[in-house]
Amino acid sequence: MKKENALNILEDIRKSLNDNEGKEKALKTIEMYRKNIEITTNEKIQKLIKKQNEYYKKEGNNRKKIMNLNKKIDKELQKIFNS
C-alpha cells in the first residue's frame, strides 16, 4: 500500500471520529477499509481477476470460462464480506 493511500485512510477515520456519531461511523469506516485491504491483498482473487481479464481480451464477455471465473471471484468475495 502506498503511503498516500494509508494517509487518506487515516484521514477518513479522523473525520469520522469528529462527527456527532463518531465512534460508530469510525468503526464502520475501519471495517470497510479492512475488507477492501483484504480483497486487494488476496492472492487467489488477484490471480482469478488476472485470468478473467486475459479471457475477456481473448474471447469476449459471454464465455463459459469467464462465467465460471466470475463465480469463483464472487465466492472469494463473499468469504471476506461474511467474515
PyMOL Python script that loads the backbone (N, CA, C, O; Angstrom):
from pymol import cmd

cmd.read_pdbstr("""\
ATOM      1  N   MET A   1       0.843  -1.170   0.000  1.00  0.00           N
ATOM      2  CA  MET A   1       0.000   0.000   0.000  1.00  0.00           C
ATOM      3  C   MET A   1       0.894   1.241   0.000  1.00  0.00           C
ATOM      4  O   MET A   1       1.901   1.304   0.704  1.00  0.00           O
ATOM      5  N   LYS A   2       0.504   2.203  -0.793  1.00  0.00           N
ATOM      6  CA  LYS A   2       1.271   3.432  -0.861  1.00  0.00           C
ATOM      7  C   LYS A   2       0.990   4.302   0.362  1.00  0.00           C
ATOM      8  O   LYS A   2      -0.081   4.241   0.967  1.00  0.00           O
ATOM      9  N   LYS A   3       1.988   5.110   0.702  1.00  0.00           N
ATOM     10  CA  LYS A   3       1.890   5.985   1.862  1.00  0.00           C
ATOM     11  C   LYS A   3       0.686   6.932   1.736  1.00  0.00           C
ATOM     12  O   LYS A   3      -0.027   7.177   2.709  1.00  0.00           O
ATOM     13  N   GLU A   4       0.479   7.445   0.548  1.00  0.00           N
ATOM     14  CA  GLU A   4      -0.629   8.377   0.309  1.00  0.00           C
ATOM     15  C   GLU A   4      -1.978   7.712   0.601  1.00  0.00           C
ATOM     16  O   GLU A   4      -2.858   8.329   1.201  1.00  0.00           O
ATOM     17  N   ASN A   5      -2.139   6.465   0.181  1.00  0.00           N
ATOM     18  CA  ASN A   5      -3.384   5.739   0.441  1.00  0.00           C
ATOM     19  C   ASN A   5      -3.596   5.522   1.930  1.00  0.00           C
ATOM     20  O   ASN A   5      -4.706   5.690   2.433  1.00  0.00           O
ATOM     21  N   ALA A   6      -2.541   5.151   2.632  1.00  0.00           N
ATOM     22  CA  ALA A   6      -2.644   4.932   4.080  1.00  0.00           C
ATOM     23  C   ALA A   6      -3.018   6.230   4.785  1.00  0.00           C
ATOM     24  O   ALA A   6      -3.835   6.219   5.706  1.00  0.00           O
ATOM     25  N   LEU A   7      -2.435   7.340   4.369  1.00  0.00           N
ATOM     26  CA  LEU A   7      -2.756   8.630   4.975  1.00  0.00           C
ATOM     27  C   LEU A   7      -4.205   9.024   4.699  1.00  0.00           C
ATOM     28  O   LEU A   7      -4.873   9.583   5.569  1.00  0.00           O
ATOM     29  N   ASN A   8      -4.683   8.741   3.513  1.00  0.00           N
ATOM     30  CA  ASN A   8      -6.088   9.025   3.183  1.00  0.00           C
ATOM     31  C   ASN A   8      -7.036   8.208   4.063  1.00  0.00           C
ATOM     32  O   ASN A   8      -8.065   8.715   4.509  1.00  0.00           O
ATOM     33  N   ILE A   9      -6.691   6.963   4.308  1.00  0.00           N
ATOM     34  CA  ILE A   9      -7.494   6.112   5.177  1.00  0.00           C
ATOM     35  C   ILE A   9      -7.543   6.696   6.582  1.00  0.00           C
ATOM     36  O   ILE A   9      -8.612   6.814   7.181  1.00  0.00           O
ATOM     37  N   LEU A  10      -6.389   7.054   7.092  1.00  0.00           N
ATOM     38  CA  LEU A  10      -6.338   7.624   8.434  1.00  0.00           C
ATOM     39  C   LEU A  10      -7.107   8.939   8.517  1.00  0.00           C
ATOM     40  O   LEU A  10      -7.749   9.215   9.531  1.00  0.00           O
ATOM     41  N   GLU A  11      -7.052   9.737   7.485  1.00  0.00           N
ATOM     42  CA  GLU A  11      -7.794  10.998   7.458  1.00  0.00           C
ATOM     43  C   GLU A  11      -9.295  10.744   7.475  1.00  0.00           C
ATOM     44  O   GLU A  11     -10.032  11.445   8.169  1.00  0.00           O
ATOM     45  N   ASP A  12      -9.759   9.747   6.720  1.00  0.00           N
ATOM     46  CA  ASP A  12     -11.180   9.383   6.742  1.00  0.00           C
ATOM     47  C   ASP A  12     -11.615   8.961   8.136  1.00  0.00           C
ATOM     48  O   ASP A  12     -12.695   9.334   8.594  1.00  0.00           O
ATOM     49  N   ILE A  13     -10.788   8.193   8.801  1.00  0.00           N
ATOM     50  CA  ILE A  13     -11.105   7.741  10.159  1.00  0.00           C
ATOM     51  C   ILE A  13     -11.140   8.935  11.114  1.00  0.00           C
ATOM     52  O   ILE A  13     -12.032   9.030  11.957  1.00  0.00           O
ATOM     53  N   ARG A  14     -10.180   9.838  10.985  1.00  0.00           N
ATOM     54  CA  ARG A  14     -10.154  11.034  11.830  1.00  0.00           C
ATOM     55  C   ARG A  14     -11.422  11.857  11.651  1.00  0.00           C
ATOM     56  O   ARG A  14     -12.008  12.316  12.631  1.00  0.00           O
ATOM     57  N   LYS A  15     -11.849  12.047  10.398  1.00  0.00           N
ATOM     58  CA  LYS A  15     -13.074  12.798  10.117  1.00  0.00           C
ATOM     59  C   LYS A  15     -14.280  12.101  10.736  1.00  0.00           C
ATOM     60  O   LYS A  15     -15.168  12.754  11.285  1.00  0.00           O
ATOM     61  N   SER A  16     -14.309  10.780  10.647  1.00  0.00           N
ATOM     62  CA  SER A  16     -15.408  10.011  11.226  1.00  0.00           C
ATOM     63  C   SER A  16     -15.481  10.206  12.731  1.00  0.00           C
ATOM     64  O   SER A  16     -16.570  10.317  13.294  1.00  0.00           O
ATOM     65  N   LEU A  17     -14.340  10.248  13.377  1.00  0.00           N
ATOM     66  CA  LEU A  17     -14.311  10.422  14.829  1.00  0.00           C
ATOM     67  C   LEU A  17     -14.786  11.810  15.251  1.00  0.00           C
ATOM     68  O   LEU A  17     -15.286  11.979  16.364  1.00  0.00           O
ATOM     69  N   ASN A  18     -14.639  12.787  14.390  1.00  0.00           N
ATOM     70  CA  ASN A  18     -15.055  14.154  14.709  1.00  0.00           C
ATOM     71  C   ASN A  18     -16.549  14.386  14.494  1.00  0.00           C
ATOM     72  O   ASN A  18     -17.079  15.396  14.955  1.00  0.00           O
ATOM     73  N   ASP A  19     -17.236  13.479  13.809  1.00  0.00           N
ATOM     74  CA  ASP A  19     -18.677  13.609  13.602  1.00  0.00           C
ATOM     75  C   ASP A  19     -19.433  13.361  14.902  1.00  0.00           C
ATOM     76  O   ASP A  19     -18.877  12.834  15.865  1.00  0.00           O
ATOM     77  N   ASN A  20     -20.690  13.743  14.916  1.00  0.00           N
ATOM     78  CA  ASN A  20     -21.535  13.517  16.088  1.00  0.00           C
ATOM     79  C   ASN A  20     -21.657  12.037  16.424  1.00  0.00           C
ATOM     80  O   ASN A  20     -21.653  11.656  17.594  1.00  0.00           O
ATOM     81  N   GLU A  21     -21.763  11.223  15.413  1.00  0.00           N
ATOM     82  CA  GLU A  21     -21.872   9.776  15.600  1.00  0.00           C
ATOM     83  C   GLU A  21     -20.509   9.136  15.373  1.00  0.00           C
ATOM     84  O   GLU A  21     -20.413   8.063  14.779  1.00  0.00           O
ATOM     85  N   GLY A  22     -19.472   9.788  15.840  1.00  0.00           N
ATOM     86  CA  GLY A  22     -18.096   9.449  15.526  1.00  0.00           C
ATOM     87  C   GLY A  22     -17.681   8.018  15.728  1.00  0.00           C
ATOM     88  O   GLY A  22     -17.168   7.392  14.801  1.00  0.00           O
ATOM     89  N   LYS A  23     -17.885   7.482  16.909  1.00  0.00           N
ATOM     90  CA  LYS A  23     -17.354   6.151  17.204  1.00  0.00           C
ATOM     91  C   LYS A  23     -17.956   5.095  16.283  1.00  0.00           C
ATOM     92  O   LYS A  23     -17.231   4.280  15.713  1.00  0.00           O
ATOM     93  N   GLU A  24     -19.267   5.107  16.138  1.00  0.00           N
ATOM     94  CA  GLU A  24     -19.933   4.111  15.290  1.00  0.00           C
ATOM     95  C   GLU A  24     -19.513   4.248  13.838  1.00  0.00           C
ATOM     96  O   GLU A  24     -19.229   3.256  13.167  1.00  0.00           O
ATOM     97  N   LYS A  25     -19.475   5.483  13.360  1.00  0.00           N
ATOM     98  CA  LYS A  25     -19.076   5.733  11.973  1.00  0.00           C
ATOM     99  C   LYS A  25     -17.614   5.341  11.749  1.00  0.00           C
ATOM    100  O   LYS A  25     -17.277   4.772  10.710  1.00  0.00           O
ATOM    101  N   ALA A  26     -16.756   5.640  12.708  1.00  0.00           N
ATOM    102  CA  ALA A  26     -15.341   5.285  12.585  1.00  0.00           C
ATOM    103  C   ALA A  26     -15.170   3.774  12.525  1.00  0.00           C
ATOM    104  O   ALA A  26     -14.379   3.268  11.729  1.00  0.00           O
ATOM    105  N   LEU A  27     -15.905   3.057  13.359  1.00  0.00           N
ATOM    106  CA  LEU A  27     -15.801   1.591  13.344  1.00  0.00           C
ATOM    107  C   LEU A  27     -16.266   1.021  12.007  1.00  0.00           C
ATOM    108  O   LEU A  27     -15.668   0.073  11.498  1.00  0.00           O
ATOM    109  N   LYS A  28     -17.319   1.583  11.438  1.00  0.00           N
ATOM    110  CA  LYS A  28     -17.790   1.131  10.122  1.00  0.00           C
ATOM    111  C   LYS A  28     -16.757   1.445   9.044  1.00  0.00           C
ATOM    112  O   LYS A  28     -16.519   0.641   8.142  1.00  0.00           O
ATOM    113  N   THR A  29     -16.144   2.630   9.151  1.00  0.00           N
ATOM    114  CA  THR A  29     -15.114   3.029   8.187  1.00  0.00           C
ATOM    115  C   THR A  29     -13.913   2.095   8.265  1.00  0.00           C
ATOM    116  O   THR A  29     -13.385   1.658   7.242  1.00  0.00           O
ATOM    117  N   ILE A  30     -13.494   1.798   9.473  1.00  0.00           N
ATOM    118  CA  ILE A  30     -12.359   0.883   9.666  1.00  0.00           C
ATOM    119  C   ILE A  30     -12.681  -0.489   9.090  1.00  0.00           C
ATOM    120  O   ILE A  30     -11.843  -1.092   8.419  1.00  0.00           O
ATOM    121  N   GLU A  31     -13.886  -0.988   9.346  1.00  0.00           N
ATOM    122  CA  GLU A  31     -14.281  -2.308   8.837  1.00  0.00           C
ATOM    123  C   GLU A  31     -14.314  -2.313   7.310  1.00  0.00           C
ATOM    124  O   GLU A  31     -13.896  -3.287   6.684  1.00  0.00           O
ATOM    125  N   MET A  32     -14.805  -1.236   6.714  1.00  0.00           N
ATOM    126  CA  MET A  32     -14.845  -1.141   5.256  1.00  0.00           C
ATOM    127  C   MET A  32     -13.428  -1.195   4.680  1.00  0.00           C
ATOM    128  O   MET A  32     -13.169  -1.935   3.731  1.00  0.00           O
ATOM    129  N   TYR A  33     -12.510  -0.408   5.256  1.00  0.00           N
ATOM    130  CA  TYR A  33     -11.135  -0.409   4.772  1.00  0.00           C
ATOM    131  C   TYR A  33     -10.466  -1.760   4.998  1.00  0.00           C
ATOM    132  O   TYR A  33      -9.695  -2.216   4.155  1.00  0.00           O
ATOM    133  N   ARG A  34     -10.753  -2.402   6.125  1.00  0.00           N
ATOM    134  CA  ARG A  34     -10.163  -3.708   6.414  1.00  0.00           C
ATOM    135  C   ARG A  34     -10.562  -4.718   5.342  1.00  0.00           C
ATOM    136  O   ARG A  34      -9.728  -5.471   4.839  1.00  0.00           O
ATOM    137  N   LYS A  35     -11.842  -4.722   5.002  1.00  0.00           N
ATOM    138  CA  LYS A  35     -12.311  -5.664   3.986  1.00  0.00           C
ATOM    139  C   LYS A  35     -11.743  -5.339   2.612  1.00  0.00           C
ATOM    140  O   LYS A  35     -11.383  -6.246   1.861  1.00  0.00           O
ATOM    141  N   ASN A  36     -11.661  -4.068   2.279  1.00  0.00           N
ATOM    142  CA  ASN A  36     -11.079  -3.679   0.986  1.00  0.00           C
ATOM    143  C   ASN A  36      -9.605  -4.060   0.903  1.00  0.00           C
ATOM    144  O   ASN A  36      -9.135  -4.504  -0.145  1.00  0.00           O
ATOM    145  N   ILE A  37      -8.878  -3.889   1.998  1.00  0.00           N
ATOM    146  CA  ILE A  37      -7.462  -4.280   2.012  1.00  0.00           C
ATOM    147  C   ILE A  37      -7.348  -5.794   1.879  1.00  0.00           C
ATOM    148  O   ILE A  37      -6.472  -6.303   1.180  1.00  0.00           O
ATOM    149  N   GLU A  38      -8.245  -6.504   2.557  1.00  0.00           N
ATOM    150  CA  GLU A  38      -8.236  -7.967   2.466  1.00  0.00           C
ATOM    151  C   GLU A  38      -8.466  -8.420   1.027  1.00  0.00           C
ATOM    152  O   GLU A  38      -7.823  -9.359   0.559  1.00  0.00           O
ATOM    153  N   ILE A  39      -9.374  -7.758   0.332  1.00  0.00           N
ATOM    154  CA  ILE A  39      -9.664  -8.102  -1.062  1.00  0.00           C
ATOM    155  C   ILE A  39      -8.464  -7.810  -1.945  1.00  0.00           C
ATOM    156  O   ILE A  39      -8.069  -8.650  -2.754  1.00  0.00           O
ATOM    157  N   THR A  40      -7.882  -6.630  -1.800  1.00  0.00           N
ATOM    158  CA  THR A  40      -6.785  -6.245  -2.689  1.00  0.00           C
ATOM    159  C   THR A  40      -5.507  -7.020  -2.431  1.00  0.00           C
ATOM    160  O   THR A  40      -4.640  -7.083  -3.302  1.00  0.00           O
ATOM    161  N   THR A  41      -5.372  -7.613  -1.246  1.00  0.00           N
ATOM    162  CA  THR A  41      -4.163  -8.377  -0.952  1.00  0.00           C
ATOM    163  C   THR A  41      -4.374  -9.886  -1.055  1.00  0.00           C
ATOM    164  O   THR A  41      -3.443 -10.661  -0.835  1.00  0.00           O
ATOM    165  N   ASN A  42      -5.581 -10.298  -1.386  1.00  0.00           N
ATOM    166  CA  ASN A  42      -5.884 -11.720  -1.510  1.00  0.00           C
ATOM    167  C   ASN A  42      -5.311 -12.244  -2.829  1.00  0.00           C
ATOM    168  O   ASN A  42      -5.775 -11.874  -3.907  1.00  0.00           O
ATOM    169  N   GLU A  43      -4.315 -13.094  -2.731  1.00  0.00           N
ATOM    170  CA  GLU A  43      -3.627 -13.592  -3.928  1.00  0.00           C
ATOM    171  C   GLU A  43      -4.544 -14.416  -4.823  1.00  0.00           C
ATOM    172  O   GLU A  43      -4.444 -14.342  -6.048  1.00  0.00           O
ATOM    173  N   LYS A  44      -5.422 -15.186  -4.231  1.00  0.00           N
ATOM    174  CA  LYS A  44      -6.328 -16.016  -5.029  1.00  0.00           C
ATOM    175  C   LYS A  44      -7.253 -15.139  -5.878  1.00  0.00           C
ATOM    176  O   LYS A  44      -7.460 -15.410  -7.061  1.00  0.00           O
ATOM    177  N   ILE A  45      -7.807 -14.089  -5.269  1.00  0.00           N
ATOM    178  CA  ILE A  45      -8.673 -13.184  -6.011  1.00  0.00           C
ATOM    179  C   ILE A  45      -7.890 -12.483  -7.109  1.00  0.00           C
ATOM    180  O   ILE A  45      -8.389 -12.338  -8.225  1.00  0.00           O
ATOM    181  N   GLN A  46      -6.675 -12.046  -6.812  1.00  0.00           N
ATOM    182  CA  GLN A  46      -5.859 -11.357  -7.811  1.00  0.00           C
ATOM    183  C   GLN A  46      -5.555 -12.253  -9.009  1.00  0.00           C
ATOM    184  O   GLN A  46      -5.597 -11.803 -10.154  1.00  0.00           O
ATOM    185  N   LYS A  47      -5.246 -13.530  -8.737  1.00  0.00           N
ATOM    186  CA  LYS A  47      -4.984 -14.474  -9.830  1.00  0.00           C
ATOM    187  C   LYS A  47      -6.230 -14.703 -10.673  1.00  0.00           C
ATOM    188  O   LYS A  47      -6.156 -14.755 -11.900  1.00  0.00           O
ATOM    189  N   LEU A  48      -7.377 -14.840 -10.009  1.00  0.00           N
ATOM    190  CA  LEU A  48      -8.628 -15.052 -10.739  1.00  0.00           C
ATOM    191  C   LEU A  48      -8.977 -13.841 -11.597  1.00  0.00           C
ATOM    192  O   LEU A  48      -9.426 -13.997 -12.733  1.00  0.00           O
ATOM    193  N   ILE A  49      -8.779 -12.654 -11.075  1.00  0.00           N
ATOM    194  CA  ILE A  49      -9.068 -11.433 -11.839  1.00  0.00           C
ATOM    195  C   ILE A  49      -8.124 -11.299 -13.023  1.00  0.00           C
ATOM    196  O   ILE A  49      -8.538 -10.892 -14.108  1.00  0.00           O
ATOM    197  N   LYS A  50      -6.865 -11.637 -12.820  1.00  0.00           N
ATOM    198  CA  LYS A  50      -5.900 -11.582 -13.923  1.00  0.00           C
ATOM    199  C   LYS A  50      -6.305 -12.555 -15.026  1.00  0.00           C
ATOM    200  O   LYS A  50      -6.281 -12.212 -16.208  1.00  0.00           O
ATOM    201  N   LYS A  51      -6.675 -13.764 -14.632  1.00  0.00           N
ATOM    202  CA  LYS A  51      -7.112 -14.767 -15.602  1.00  0.00           C
ATOM    203  C   LYS A  51      -8.391 -14.308 -16.305  1.00  0.00           C
ATOM    204  O   LYS A  51      -8.546 -14.499 -17.511  1.00  0.00           O
ATOM    205  N   GLN A  52      -9.301 -13.705 -15.547  1.00  0.00           N
ATOM    206  CA  GLN A  52     -10.550 -13.200 -16.102  1.00  0.00           C
ATOM    207  C   GLN A  52     -10.267 -12.131 -17.162  1.00  0.00           C
ATOM    208  O   GLN A  52     -10.872 -12.150 -18.234  1.00  0.00           O
ATOM    209  N   ASN A  53      -9.364 -11.213 -16.875  1.00  0.00           N
ATOM    210  CA  ASN A  53      -9.012 -10.162 -17.837  1.00  0.00           C
ATOM    211  C   ASN A  53      -8.402 -10.738 -19.104  1.00  0.00           C
ATOM    212  O   ASN A  53      -8.672 -10.254 -20.203  1.00  0.00           O
ATOM    213  N   GLU A  54      -7.577 -11.776 -18.952  1.00  0.00           N
ATOM    214  CA  GLU A  54      -6.989 -12.426 -20.126  1.00  0.00           C
ATOM    215  C   GLU A  54      -8.073 -13.050 -20.998  1.00  0.00           C
ATOM    216  O   GLU A  54      -8.027 -12.935 -22.223  1.00  0.00           O
ATOM    217  N   TYR A  55      -9.044 -13.708 -20.379  1.00  0.00           N
ATOM    218  CA  TYR A  55     -10.139 -14.319 -21.134  1.00  0.00           C
ATOM    219  C   TYR A  55     -10.995 -13.262 -21.825  1.00  0.00           C
ATOM    220  O   TYR A  55     -11.425 -13.459 -22.961  1.00  0.00           O
ATOM    221  N   TYR A  56     -11.248 -12.131 -21.140  1.00  0.00           N
ATOM    222  CA  TYR A  56     -12.012 -11.049 -21.762  1.00  0.00           C
ATOM    223  C   TYR A  56     -11.336 -10.579 -23.043  1.00  0.00           C
ATOM    224  O   TYR A  56     -11.986 -10.380 -24.069  1.00  0.00           O
ATOM    225  N   LYS A  57     -10.022 -10.405 -22.966  1.00  0.00           N
ATOM    226  CA  LYS A  57      -9.285  -9.921 -24.135  1.00  0.00           C
ATOM    227  C   LYS A  57      -9.328 -10.927 -25.275  1.00  0.00           C
ATOM    228  O   LYS A  57      -9.461 -10.541 -26.436  1.00  0.00           O
ATOM    229  N   LYS A  58      -9.218 -12.214 -24.957  1.00  0.00           N
ATOM    230  CA  LYS A  58      -9.165 -13.254 -25.986  1.00  0.00           C
ATOM    231  C   LYS A  58     -10.540 -13.640 -26.521  1.00  0.00           C
ATOM    232  O   LYS A  58     -10.713 -13.816 -27.727  1.00  0.00           O
ATOM    233  N   GLU A  59     -11.513 -13.771 -25.630  1.00  0.00           N
ATOM    234  CA  GLU A  59     -12.751 -14.436 -26.021  1.00  0.00           C
ATOM    235  C   GLU A  59     -14.013 -13.600 -25.899  1.00  0.00           C
ATOM    236  O   GLU A  59     -15.076 -14.061 -26.317  1.00  0.00           O
ATOM    237  N   GLY A  60     -13.952 -12.425 -25.362  1.00  0.00           N
ATOM    238  CA  GLY A  60     -15.162 -11.625 -25.200  1.00  0.00           C
ATOM    239  C   GLY A  60     -15.842 -11.875 -23.867  1.00  0.00           C
ATOM    240  O   GLY A  60     -15.263 -12.475 -22.962  1.00  0.00           O
ATOM    241  N   ASN A  61     -17.069 -11.412 -23.759  1.00  0.00           N
ATOM    242  CA  ASN A  61     -17.736 -11.316 -22.470  1.00  0.00           C
ATOM    243  C   ASN A  61     -18.586 -12.524 -22.072  1.00  0.00           C
ATOM    244  O   ASN A  61     -18.792 -12.730 -20.876  1.00  0.00           O
ATOM    245  N   ASN A  62     -19.078 -13.316 -22.986  1.00  0.00           N
ATOM    246  CA  ASN A  62     -20.099 -14.301 -22.645  1.00  0.00           C
ATOM    247  C   ASN A  62     -19.612 -15.748 -22.638  1.00  0.00           C
ATOM    248  O   ASN A  62     -20.426 -16.660 -22.788  1.00  0.00           O
ATOM    249  N   ARG A  63     -18.382 -15.975 -22.476  1.00  0.00           N
ATOM    250  CA  ARG A  63     -17.846 -17.327 -22.476  1.00  0.00           C
ATOM    251  C   ARG A  63     -18.054 -18.019 -21.145  1.00  0.00           C
ATOM    252  O   ARG A  63     -18.093 -17.382 -20.093  1.00  0.00           O
ATOM    253  N   LYS A  64     -18.184 -19.311 -21.208  1.00  0.00           N
ATOM    254  CA  LYS A  64     -18.404 -20.116 -20.006  1.00  0.00           C
ATOM    255  C   LYS A  64     -17.229 -19.997 -19.033  1.00  0.00           C
ATOM    256  O   LYS A  64     -17.432 -19.973 -17.819  1.00  0.00           O
ATOM    257  N   LYS A  65     -16.015 -19.923 -19.553  1.00  0.00           N
ATOM    258  CA  LYS A  65     -14.832 -19.785 -18.701  1.00  0.00           C
ATOM    259  C   LYS A  65     -14.920 -18.519 -17.853  1.00  0.00           C
ATOM    260  O   LYS A  65     -14.603 -18.540 -16.664  1.00  0.00           O
ATOM    261  N   ILE A  66     -15.346 -17.430 -18.460  1.00  0.00           N
ATOM    262  CA  ILE A  66     -15.447 -16.159 -17.748  1.00  0.00           C
ATOM    263  C   ILE A  66     -16.539 -16.241 -16.686  1.00  0.00           C
ATOM    264  O   ILE A  66     -16.372 -15.741 -15.573  1.00  0.00           O
ATOM    265  N   MET A  67     -17.648 -16.871 -17.034  1.00  0.00           N
ATOM    266  CA  MET A  67     -18.734 -17.011 -16.069  1.00  0.00           C
ATOM    267  C   MET A  67     -18.290 -17.846 -14.866  1.00  0.00           C
ATOM    268  O   MET A  67     -18.639 -17.535 -13.727  1.00  0.00           O
ATOM    269  N   ASN A  68     -17.525 -18.898 -15.123  1.00  0.00           N
ATOM    270  CA  ASN A  68     -17.010 -19.718 -14.025  1.00  0.00           C
ATOM    271  C   ASN A  68     -16.037 -18.932 -13.154  1.00  0.00           C
ATOM    272  O   ASN A  68     -16.064 -19.053 -11.929  1.00  0.00           O
ATOM    273  N   LEU A  69     -15.178 -18.130 -13.777  1.00  0.00           N
ATOM    274  CA  LEU A  69     -14.258 -17.287 -13.016  1.00  0.00           C
ATOM    275  C   LEU A  69     -15.023 -16.259 -12.180  1.00  0.00           C
ATOM    276  O   LEU A  69     -14.662 -15.992 -11.034  1.00  0.00           O
ATOM    277  N   ASN A  70     -16.075 -15.687 -12.759  1.00  0.00           N
ATOM    278  CA  ASN A  70     -16.892 -14.728 -12.017  1.00  0.00           C
ATOM    279  C   ASN A  70     -17.481 -15.373 -10.764  1.00  0.00           C
ATOM    280  O   ASN A  70     -17.517 -14.752  -9.701  1.00  0.00           O
ATOM    281  N   LYS A  71     -17.937 -16.610 -10.887  1.00  0.00           N
ATOM    282  CA  LYS A  71     -18.489 -17.327  -9.744  1.00  0.00           C
ATOM    283  C   LYS A  71     -17.424 -17.574  -8.679  1.00  0.00           C
ATOM    284  O   LYS A  71     -17.694 -17.438  -7.486  1.00  0.00           O
ATOM    285  N   LYS A  72     -16.223 -17.934  -9.104  1.00  0.00           N
ATOM    286  CA  LYS A  72     -15.131 -18.171  -8.157  1.00  0.00           C
ATOM    287  C   LYS A  72     -14.737 -16.882  -7.438  1.00  0.00           C
ATOM    288  O   LYS A  72     -14.506 -16.882  -6.229  1.00  0.00           O
ATOM    289  N   ILE A  73     -14.664 -15.787  -8.192  1.00  0.00           N
ATOM    290  CA  ILE A  73     -14.333 -14.491  -7.599  1.00  0.00           C
ATOM    291  C   ILE A  73     -15.413 -14.098  -6.599  1.00  0.00           C
ATOM    292  O   ILE A  73     -15.110 -13.652  -5.492  1.00  0.00           O
ATOM    293  N   ASP A  74     -16.667 -14.262  -6.989  1.00  0.00           N
ATOM    294  CA  ASP A  74     -17.771 -13.925  -6.100  1.00  0.00           C
ATOM    295  C   ASP A  74     -17.721 -14.749  -4.814  1.00  0.00           C
ATOM    296  O   ASP A  74     -17.980 -14.231  -3.728  1.00  0.00           O
ATOM    297  N   LYS A  75     -17.394 -16.009  -4.942  1.00  0.00           N
ATOM    298  CA  LYS A  75     -17.301 -16.890  -3.765  1.00  0.00           C
ATOM    299  C   LYS A  75     -16.220 -16.391  -2.804  1.00  0.00           C
ATOM    300  O   LYS A  75     -16.429 -16.374  -1.591  1.00  0.00           O
ATOM    301  N   GLU A  76     -15.071 -15.989  -3.338  1.00  0.00           N
ATOM    302  CA  GLU A  76     -13.987 -15.476  -2.502  1.00  0.00           C
ATOM    303  C   GLU A  76     -14.367 -14.145  -1.844  1.00  0.00           C
ATOM    304  O   GLU A  76     -14.035 -13.899  -0.685  1.00  0.00           O
ATOM    305  N   LEU A  77     -15.065 -13.294  -2.596  1.00  0.00           N
ATOM    306  CA  LEU A  77     -15.501 -12.012  -2.037  1.00  0.00           C
ATOM    307  C   LEU A  77     -16.510 -12.224  -0.918  1.00  0.00           C
ATOM    308  O   LEU A  77     -16.479 -11.529   0.098  1.00  0.00           O
ATOM    309  N   GLN A  78     -17.406 -13.191  -1.111  1.00  0.00           N
ATOM    310  CA  GLN A  78     -18.406 -13.477  -0.085  1.00  0.00           C
ATOM    311  C   GLN A  78     -17.752 -13.963   1.203  1.00  0.00           C
ATOM    312  O   GLN A  78     -18.209 -13.632   2.297  1.00  0.00           O
ATOM    313  N   LYS A  79     -16.691 -14.741   1.076  1.00  0.00           N
ATOM    314  CA  LYS A  79     -15.965 -15.198   2.274  1.00  0.00           C
ATOM    315  C   LYS A  79     -15.466 -14.014   3.088  1.00  0.00           C
ATOM    316  O   LYS A  79     -15.538 -14.013   4.317  1.00  0.00           O
ATOM    317  N   ILE A  80     -14.959 -13.004   2.386  1.00  0.00           N
ATOM    318  CA  ILE A  80     -14.417 -11.827   3.057  1.00  0.00           C
ATOM    319  C   ILE A  80     -15.543 -10.999   3.673  1.00  0.00           C
ATOM    320  O   ILE A  80     -15.459 -10.599   4.834  1.00  0.00           O
ATOM    321  N   PHE A  81     -16.587 -10.746   2.904  1.00  0.00           N
ATOM    322  CA  PHE A  81     -17.656  -9.884   3.405  1.00  0.00           C
ATOM    323  C   PHE A  81     -18.523 -10.550   4.460  1.00  0.00           C
ATOM    324  O   PHE A  81     -19.200  -9.866   5.228  1.00  0.00           O
ATOM    325  N   ASN A  82     -18.510 -11.863   4.506  1.00  0.00           N
ATOM    326  CA  ASN A  82     -19.293 -12.557   5.539  1.00  0.00           C
ATOM    327  C   ASN A  82     -18.500 -12.834   6.790  1.00  0.00           C
ATOM    328  O   ASN A  82     -19.031 -13.387   7.753  1.00  0.00           O
ATOM    329  N   SER A  83     -17.225 -12.455   6.793  1.00  0.00           N
ATOM    330  CA  SER A  83     -16.392 -12.711   7.983  1.00  0.00           C
ATOM    331  C   SER A  83     -16.513 -11.601   8.995  1.00  0.00           C
ATOM    332  O   SER A  83     -15.882 -11.656  10.050  1.00  0.00           O
TER     333      SER A  83
END
""", "prot")
cmd.dss("prot")
cmd.show_as("cartoon", "prot")
cmd.util.cbc("prot")
cmd.orient("prot")
